[in-house]
């Protein structure tokens, strides 16, 4: 049992002390007023950005549900740190990180943008990420290379649909987080509701560090529970930028309700931290057993930092970015609680020691500079005008220039050290997920160190013999596709070039050519994703393309186990090709497909024949027997394979592929359709209309919640039924509803719907 658990009764007993006495005992020793002053004409240059020790670097991401205030919060951070001249506004389309024309027109973030600035002797490399489900990959690849994250919440809504998605992504990469309850100035803002939603929906332990002063339009600041200070923003006009705020200790003259709330919240904070951190609990029992409330703010802050880094709890702060309140303490929390690069443990990097090791996580195309590659530097130093080696491509390229990223404005520098995020010019072959090292020799040396030290699992795939490859970025499968055609055949080559560039920038965008019709197929993550790609081709590449109707990317699986055999016997010229295979397919629960061999065959089979068999199996998974969609949830077991000498591997693959097709048909086909998790917020007067519309879309209502004066519908709906839903919802609710959705799962279609789909796809309807 943790020592902190013993303190619960004692702490709450001590909480009965008078609030005025509490404030006197916790009086801080520093100045009572803090001023963050930077003259409007004194804008910092990126050339002067701090290049501190690695312990003073913070690589963080801003993540949230759409419209929670990520970009507005980022804009305030840049302004208060002195790197922008004026406060940008999303509605005005003049923010730093939303620089794409599509972002400024739509008022949403579409692609992640990196900025670098300093705050109180710390260098902060920040990535502002999208909140729309169609651009989840942008969040994924940002979190892959970051050390910490700020999760922004709309304090009137708490945890929303996309909040769950990005939180799961952060957990997958073991990223410590800080929570910021934004929009505390809204009339419906609710601190307790937001805290409870974090606790229940995210399964996290929120550690409340601040409580708001006032509510709605009367929200003026926060009480810092660590120092027992109140931070007040006295904004006298709408033009007041919130740069200066007042910090003073709570006193007896304060509102009694505020004193009581602060006293109870601080006692709860001490109890919670003691329960999560044994070192802090022992400190209380040994040094402050007579008066727990007298524990110094510094000791409490150190304990909160340990709890955050261990991911046992998440600090929670509150404010209103749009109203310029609470952002400076959030910046302080980033530097105080989130980890430095050297506090994150990357097992594979240690084999490179002081040699360069970096991961390419994003590519942009610039009309003047060509491809711009974002690198996270894990070890060593990156220098301009030097050659670097990509282990994945097994190629060496010369990097011409090195830049500090600042959205779409960059500053050239000669070198950059470990722990930072850099932007490079000249790497024309590097793509997202590539491991970049200084040379082939350094990669080989790292591999030898790993082998000599008995490292296992540190080498990956085909690159194991030439170096240690960092894990890349997981790319989700597309859920929508459509045809895309140029205006004339003369523009076909230009269109192919544009699509190649866009695919390199966005790995979630897939392009393929239909083998039957020869048409180019565009595959994406949603309607908005494909619409943005279409618009970018028109604006950036000057090609007026035509899109065919959107179609859903279904999957296929099998219903039962089936076994079969096949033989291929063909003579080409004077050479005979003979292969015979026997195999079994069976359905499995997981989404991916696999191939296995019997124990006896596993020992006997030659490596080149085994590779040919695996290629044949995997090629059959690409197109199912029903409608030609990819096959999921199938396991193949190879019982025997007989090959005559001189038979080419291609013939072996062809034989196995043909046998697999027979087995899949014998096993019975089943279409899987993508089902979305839908959340609709609507007034009660329009509830019945929304429910009726969802019933027509084959929707299943999971729950109806109350949120202030609105109802929140949680439902699952097939993606095929959600095309154009935003327009219909706007019509049936007179524009008084919002919705968000994310992919929930692929589920088997019922027999009637599957029969209808098969007839439609066969051209019979």
N, C-alpha and C positions, 0 to 999 in steps of 0.2 A: 504494500500500500504506500503511495507517495507520501512524503512528509507533508506536502501541501494540504492533503486531505484532513490532517489533524488541526489545521488552522481555521477551518470553516466557522466553527462556533465562536472561537475567540475573536476573529476579525469582526464578525457581525455584532458581537458584544461591545467591542471598542467603538463600533460605528455610532453608538448612542451618545458619544461625546458631542458637545455643542458644535455646530458648524462654524461658529466664529472662532472658537478655540482651534479647530482643525486648520482653518486658513492661516492663523498666526504661526502655528508650528511648521507649516509647509512653505513659509515665505522664502522665495528664491533670493539668491545673493547677487544676481546680475541686474542690469539696468531695467527699469520698469517700462521703458518705451523702446520699441525697435523701429527703425526707419530703414526701408529698402529704397534707396534713392539712386536713380540714374537719370540724368538730365535727358530730355527728349532728343537732343542733338548728339548725345554721347552714346552711340550705338557700338557695341563691341564687334570686333572683327573676328572672323573664324581663324585668321592667322594668329591671333593672340589667345586662342583657346588653350586652356591649361593642358599640359602633358605631364600629369602627376605620376607618382608611384602607382603600381597596379592596385594597391589597396584602396586608392582614392577614385577608382573607376567604377561606374555603375552602368551596366548594359541592361536596359529595361524596355518593356513593351507596355503600351496602353491598350487594353482589351476590354470589350463590353458588347452588350446588345446594341443594335442600331439605334441611334438617336439618344443614347445615354449621356453623351457629352464628351466623348474621347478627344475629338479634334479641338473643341473649345478649350478643354483642359490643357492640351498640348500647347495651344496658342498662348494661353496665360503663362505657362512655364517659360516659354521663349521670351515673352515680354518682360516678366519680372526678373529674369536672369540677364536682361540687357541686350538680347540679340535681335530684337525687332523694334522698330520705331513706333508702331501703333498696334492696337489690339485688333486682330482680324476677326471676322464674323462669318460663320458658315453660311448664313442666309444671304450675306452680301457677296459671297464667293471670293473673298480676299484672304483666306487663311494660307499659311505657309505650306502645310503638309498636304492639303487638298489642292494640288496645282494642275491636275488634268482638267481639260475643258469639260469632260463628262462629270467629274466630281463637282465642279463649281456650278454647273447647270442643275444638277440633281440634288445637291446639298448632302451628298453621302460620300463616304470614303470607299474607293474602289480598289486601290492598290496600297500596300504598306509604303510608308515614307520614313526615311531615317534622317534624324537631325542630331547635331552634336553641340553641346553647350556646357558651360560650367556653372556650378552653384556652390559657394562657400568652400573653395579649395578642392572640390570634387569635379571630375569630368563625367558628364552624363551623356551616354549614347542612347538615344531614345528612338523607338520605332512606333509610329502611330499605325494601328492596324484597322482593317474594315470590320464592321459589325454585321454585314449582310451575309446570310448563309451561302450565297453563291460564291463568295470570295473567302471561304474558310481556309483554302490553301495558303493565302497570304498570312493568316494568323499562325498556321502550322509551321511555315518555314521561318517566321520571325521567332517564335518561341523555341525553335530548335537551336538557335544560336544565342539566345539571351540568358541572363543569369537571374533576372527577377521580373516581376510584372506588377502593374497597377490595374486592378479590376475596378472599372467605374460602373456605378449603379445609379439608375434613376430612383431616388429615395421614395418616390410615390408608388413605384412598381416593384421594387425589390429585384429578386432574381427572375429574369425573363428567359425565353426560349434559347436565344443565342448565347446568353450568359452561361448556361449549362454546357454548351458545346465548347466554348473557349476555355472554360474552367477545366473540363476534362482534358483538353489539349495541354494545359499548363501542368496538370497532375501527371500526365503521361511523361512529360519531360522533367518532372520533379522540380518545378520552379517555385520558389517562395514568392508569396504574393502579399500585397497591401491592398486593402479595399478602401475606395473613396465613395461615400454616399453623396452623390451630386444632386443638384436641384433642390436643396433644402429650402429654397425660397418659394417653392410651389405650395399652394394651399393644402394639397393632399399629401405633402411629404410626411412620412411616418418613420421615425427612427426605429421604434420597436418592431414594426412590421418588417422592415428591411433586415434587421438583425436576425429575426426569427426565420426569414426566408433563406438567409445564408446558412443558418444552422440546419434547417430541415432539407432544403433542396440541394445544397452543395455538400452536405455532410461535413462541414468545416466547423472549426471552433473560433468564432469571431471574438477578437480581443478589443473591446471598445476603449479607445484612447481619448475621445472627445465626446462631449454632448453639446447639442446646439443651444444657442441663446436666442430665444424668440422662435416664432414659427411663421411660415408663409411670408407675407410681405414684411413682417416684423423681424425676420431672421437677420441678426446683426453680427453674429460671430459665434465662437465656440468656447467652451471651457476645456483647457488642457488638463486632463486628469492626472498626468504624471507630475506636473509642476504646480497644480492647483491654481493656475492662472486663467484669466479670461482674456481672450483675444478678440478685440472689437474693431470692426471696419466701419468708421463713421463716414459713410459716403454722402456727401452733401448735395450731389447732383448726378444726373445720368452720365456726365462726362468724367466723373471721378473714376480713376483707373484702379483703385484698390491697392496701389503700390505701398502706401503707408498704413499701418494699423497699430493699435494700442494694445500693449500687453501689461496687465497689472494683476496682482494677486487678489483673490477673492477676500472680501472683508465683511465685517459684521453689518455694514450698511447695505449689503446686497439684498436682493429679493429673497425672502426666506425660502420660497419654493425652489429657487435656483440653488441656494446653499444646501438644502436638504438633498436635492437631486444629485448635486456634485459629490456630496459626502457619501451617499449610498453607492454611486457609480464608481468612485475611487476605491471604496472598500471592496466592491465586487471585482474590480480590476486586480487589486492586490491578492485577493483570494484565488482568482482564476490563474494568475501568473504563478503563484506559489504551487498550485496544483499541477501545473504543466512543467515547472522547472524546479527540480529538487535543490539545486544550488541556491536559488533565491529563497526557497522555503527554509533551508538551514540557516541562511543569513537572518531571516526574521526571528527564528527561534533562539538564535545565539546572541545577536547584537541588538535586536529591537523587540524583545519579548515583552517589555513593559508598555511599548507603544508602537504598534505596527505602522500606524499612520505617519510616523516620523521617519520612515525609510527614505533615504535621499532619492531624488528624482533620477539621478544618474544611475544608481543601482537598479532601480525599477526599469529604466530604459535598457540597460545591459541585459536584463532578464528577458524583456520583450524581444530584443534582438535574437537571443539564443532560441527562444520559442519559435520565432519566425523562420530562422535558418533551418531549424529542425523540422519545419513544416508541421508543428504541433498546433499552431494557432495562426490566425491572420489578423494583423492590426487593422482596425477600422477607424477612419477619419471621416469628417463630413464638411460640407461647404456648398458653395454655388459658384461654379466657374463662370457662368454667364454674367453673374452679378459681381464678379471679382472678389469673392470672399472664400478664404480657406485654402488657396493654392500654395502660398508660401509654406505653411506648415506641412503640406503634402510633400513638397520638395525636401523639406527637412527630414521627413519620415523616409523618403527614398534613400537618402544618404545614410540615415541612422539604422535602418532595419534590413534593407535589401543587401544581398551579398556582393562582395567584390569578386572579380574573375578568379583570383587565387583561392577563394573560399569555396569554389565549386570544383568537384572532383571529376575530371575527365580521364578515365582509365587509360585509354589508348594514347593520349597525348604524352604521357610521361615517357614513352619510349623514344620520343624525338628529342628529349632534353632541351637544349638551347637552339636546336635547329628549327627552321621555319615549319610550321604546320598550321594550315588554315582550311576553312570550309567555305566553298562558294554556295551562297544560299539565295541569291537573286541576281537576275540579269535584266538590264534595261538597254534599249537601243536609242542612241543619240544620233541625230542627223549629221552632226559635225564630227563627233568623237568616235562613232561606231559603237560596238558593244561595251557597256559599262557593267562590270561584275562586282557585286558586293561580297566582301570576304570577312569572316570572323577569324581573327588571328588568335590561335590558342597558345602558340609558343614561338620563340624566335622573334626576328624583326623583319618587316617587309620594307624593301627599298625600291624606289623608282629606278627605271632604266636597268633592270636586272631580269635575268631569265628565271622562270619558275617552272616546275614540273607538275603536271596533272597525273596522278596515279590512275584514276579511272580511264582517262583517254590514252594513257601511256604516251603522252606527248609533252614536249617542252616548248613554251612560248615566251616571248619577251614582253614584259610589262613596260609600257612606255611612260606612263604617268601614274601618280598616286594622289588620291583626292580625299579630303574630309567631306563626308556627305552632309548636306543641309538642304533637304527636300530636293528641289530642282536646281539649286545654286550650290556650286562646289568650289573649294579652294585647294589649290595644288600644294603638296608638301613633299619633302624629300624622303621621309621614312615614317614608319609607324610601328609601335612596339606591341608586345603580346597583351591580350585583354581588350583590344580595341576592335572597332568595326571600320573597315576601309573600303574605298571605292577605287577600282582599278580600270585603267584604259589600256587596250592592246591585247587582251586575252580573247581571241576570236573563236577558239574551240571550246573553251570552258563552259559548262552548263551547271544548272542548279544541282547540288549534291556532290560535286567533285571535291576531292581532297587535294589541296595544293601544298607542295613542299618545295624546298629550295633546289633539289636535284634528285636524279635517280639514285645517286650514291647515298644521300641522306635517308631516302626511303628504305633502301636496302639495309643500311646500318640500323635503322629503327627496328626492322624486321628481325635482324640478327639479335639485337638486344632482347626483344620479346621472347625469342626462341631460347636464348641462353639462360634467361631468367625463369624459364618454365612457364611463360605466359600461354594460356590456352584461350581460344575463342577471340583472339585479338586480331586475327587475320580474316579477311572476308573474300569469298568467291574466287573469281579468276585472277584477282590481283594479289593473292596471298604470297606469290613468289617474288613480287616486286615492291611490296610495301604494305603498311598498315593503313587501311581505308577507314575513315570516320563514317559512322552511319549517316546516311543522307536524309532526304526529306520524303516522307510518305505522301504519295499523291493519290487522292481519292478517285474512284472511277466516275466517269461522267454519267449523268442521268438523263440528259436531253441530247438529241441530235437533229440535224437538218441538212439539206443540201445547200451548197453555196456555188453560185455561178458568176463569172465575170460578164461585163456587158458585151464584150466581143472576144473572139478567140485570140485576138492580138494582145489582149490584156491577161491571158492565162498565165504567162510566165511571171508577170508582175504580181498577180494574185498569189501564186505559189511562193514567191519571195516574201510577200507580206505575211502569209500564214506561217512560214518557217520562222520569221523573226518573232511573231507573236507567240508561237509555241515555245520558243526558247525563253521568252520572258515569263510565260505562264504555263507550267507543266500540266495544269489541270485541263488545258485546252488540247483536245486531240483532233487530228485531221487524218482521214484515210480516204482511199479511193474505192468506190464500189466496184467489185470485179465484174459484175454483170452489165451495169449501165455505164461505167466509166465516170460517173459523177463524183465530185469532191464532196465528202461528208464532213461536216463540222460538228464536233461533240463537245458539250460543255456541261457546267454544273447547274444551269437553270436558265429561265427565260431572260433574266436581266444580264447574266453572264454573256450569253450569245448576242444579245442586243448591243452590249457594250463593245464586243469584238467587231460586230458589223459596223458600228459607228466609227470605231478607230480605223478600220480599213478605209473608210470613206475620207476621214479627216486627215489622217497621217500619211496615207499612201495614195490618196487621190483616185481610188477605184470605187465606182458605183456598182456594188455587187447586188445580186438578187438572192434572197434566202427563200428556200422552200418551207413548207409547213413544219412546225416543230413536232417531233415524235419522241416518245418515251423510250429510254434504253432499258428494255426488259432483260431478264435473265432466264435461263432454262436449267432444270434439274431433272432427276429421274425418280421414279416412284418405287422401284424394287430392284433387287439384285438380279444380274443376268450374266451368263457366261457364254462365250463363243470362241471360235477359232477361224483363222483365215490363212490362206497361202497365196503368195505371189511368185509366179514362175514366168520369167520373161527373158528372151534372148535378144540382145541388141548387138548387131554385127556378129562377131564370133565369140561374144562374151555372154555367158548365162548368169542371170541374176535370180537367186532363189532365196525366199524367206518364208518361214512359217511361224505363226504366233498363236498362243492360247492365253486368254485373259478373262478376268471377271471385273465387272463394275458394280458398285453398290453405293447407295445414298448415305451421306454423312451429315452431321448437324452444322458443321462450320461452313463458312461461305466459300473458302478457297477450294481448289482441286489439288489432288496429289496422286503420285504414282509410286508403287512399291513393287518389290520383287520377292519371290519366295526365298527362304534362307538358302536353299540349295543353289538356286539360280544366281543369287547375289554373289556367291563365291566363284561360280564358274564363268559368268558372263565377262566378255572382254570390254574394256572401258569404251572403245569407240562404238561397239554395238549397243552398249547400255545408253550412251548419249543419243544414238539414233532412235532407240526405242522411246526414250523420254521426249525427244523432239516430236515424234509421231503422236504420242499421247497428248502432249500439250497443244499441238496444232488442232487436234480434234475438239479440244475444249473451247477453242476460239469461236466455233460456229456450231450451235446445237442442231439436232435433227428436226425440230419442230418449225422454227422460224428463222434459224440462223443466228440467234443471239448467243452471247457467251454462256458457257456452262458453268454452273456453280454447284458446290456441295456434292461432289462425286469423288470417290476413291477408286483407283484402278490397281488391280493386283495382277502382275505378269507371272503366269505359271511356267511357261516354257517359250523359248525362242530358238529356232533352228535356222542357221544361215550358211549357205554354201560359200566356200572360199571364192573371192573375187566379186562378191555382191557388194554393190556400192551402198554406203550409209543412207543415201537418199531413197533407195529402193526399200531398205528396211523400214525407214520412217513411213513411206507410203503404205507398206503392208500393215503396219501397226495402226496407222490412221484409219485405214479402211475397216480393219477389225473393230476398232473403237466405235466407229459409226454404226456398225451392225449391232454391237452390244448396247449402245445408247438407245437405239430404236427398240430393241427387245425389252429393255428395262422400263419402257413407257415414259413419255415426256410430260413435264409439268412446267407451265410458265410461271415465273416469279415476277411480281410487279413491285416497284418502289412505293412504299407507303410513307407518307409524311406525318410528322408530329406537328399539329397545328395549334396555335394559340390565338384566339380572337378576343379583343377587348371591345365591348360594345355596351351602349346604354340599354337599360332594361326595356325601354319602349320598342327597341328594334330586335330584341332577343329572339322572338318567335320567327321573324323573317330570316334571320341568320340560321336558325336551327332547321327551318324548312329547306333552305338552299343546300345546307350540308347533307341533309338526308337524300336529296336528289343526286348528290355527288358520291354516293356510297360511303359517306362518312360515318364514323362511330364516335359518339360522344363519350369521353372518359370521365369528365368531371366539369361541373359548373361552379366557379368560385365567385365570391363577392369581393370587390376591391373598390372601396369608397362608394361612389354612386354608380359604378359600372359593374357589369358581369364579365367574367373571364371564362371563355369556353376552351377546354382542352379536348382535342379530338385527334383521331387518326383518319387520314383521307388518302386514297390512292393518288399518286402524282399525276396520272393521266387525267384526273378530274379537276385538277387545280389550274389548268391553263386559263389565263384571263380572269383569275379570281379577284384580283385587286379591283378591276373595273366593276365587276358584279357587286362586290361588297360595298364599294363606294355608292353604287346606285341604290341598293336596298336599305342602306342606313343613312342616306343623304350626306355621306362623307363623315359621319360621326362614329367611325370604328377604325381600329388598326389591327393588323395581324402579322404574325411571323411564323415561319415554319422551318423545319430541318428534317433531313432524312432520318427516319426512324428505323426501318428495316425493309428487307425484301421478303414479301409474303406470297404464298401460293394463291393464285387466282382461283375463284370458285369455278366449277365446270361450265356454268352458263356463260360467265364473262370470258372464260378462255375460249369457248366455242365461238363466241361473237368476234373475238380478236382474230382467231385463226381464219374465219371467213373473210373478215375485212382485209387482212394482210394478203389473203389469196386472191383478192379481187372479186369475190363472189357477192359482195354487198354494195 
